[in-house]
Amino acid sequence: MNGWNPSGVNNRAEEHWVLYNNCKYLLYSPRDADSSSEVSHRFGSGQVKQLLRCPFAEIKESEFVFPERICGGADFSGPRMLLYFCLAGDFALEEKELVVDTENFLAFNANGIRRVTFQPNFQYRIVTVEVYPEIFRAFTGEYLPDADRPQAAFSTYKLSPALKTLLYQLIHSPCREPVRTVYRQGKLLELLAVYADEILYRQTAPGGYPGLSRQDIASIHEARQFLDQHFVAPPTLAGLSKIICLNEFKLKHGFKQLFGQTVHAYVISKKLELARYLFEEKQLNVGEAAAYIGYANASYFTAVFRKKFGVSPSEYLAQKK
């Protein structure tokens, strides 16, 4: 860790921006490792604090409020793996049709993020972990699988109790400086290890999932990532098995082993979550939402919605008025 050159990290410039009247405006741009960045008062209020900057990663905590619904994104000068944890509020990636909230975090590897929408008059609190794969690999001698793959799929994952605990410990460090930095770096490594174990490997040690090789498991995760981006009009099970180059039997049974539900049930759940988002954020009516997520039969849509949320779509909309 000693002797690392901070200028190498500072060259990884990043800019966070918003779209206003179809024009892009700078929201904030981190200046240096020790300062907070203020959100432009033209669009809202808040700040972004640097919790940790080390050779291979950064952790930031953002708190902000926007007076109007706002859409924005971020650009990075180099590829990085990012984990977004929403501690208060929820935001949506419109292009990916994903919603990130206090129970689900976002993971992706890219040079930027687009079409992120935030709702007005809500206190957001987000913790961002940014990992630089090439330095992480040199620093540790190991690296996270697929961490340096360009343009990896955007996916959301359930926030486990273990990850929740580590996030709390990262934010509420019991130590003073300079020990706090060492403590947080240790917790960051622990968080990345838990993330890799829970999300990337999924107990791939021998005996973890009988009948599934590590490559099988990787293919099934690829299938879920594909469904995350195509669940509105998903392929058939046979079509999905061809896309990921895994036979249909292994895909069908392996998906249930890894994720606790069938491919069909997973797709329905994603569709219904999107329907709820369309009700709340886009003010669509029942027929419009059903058509958007691919249900031509309104009665069937009502039945599956009630089964998941305990109320019919019409009752859900009435509760929101």
Summary of the structure (lengths in Angstrom):
residues: 321
radius of gyration: 20.8
end to end distance: 55.3
largest distance: 65.1
contacts: 942
relative contact order: 0.09
helix: 40%
strand: 28%
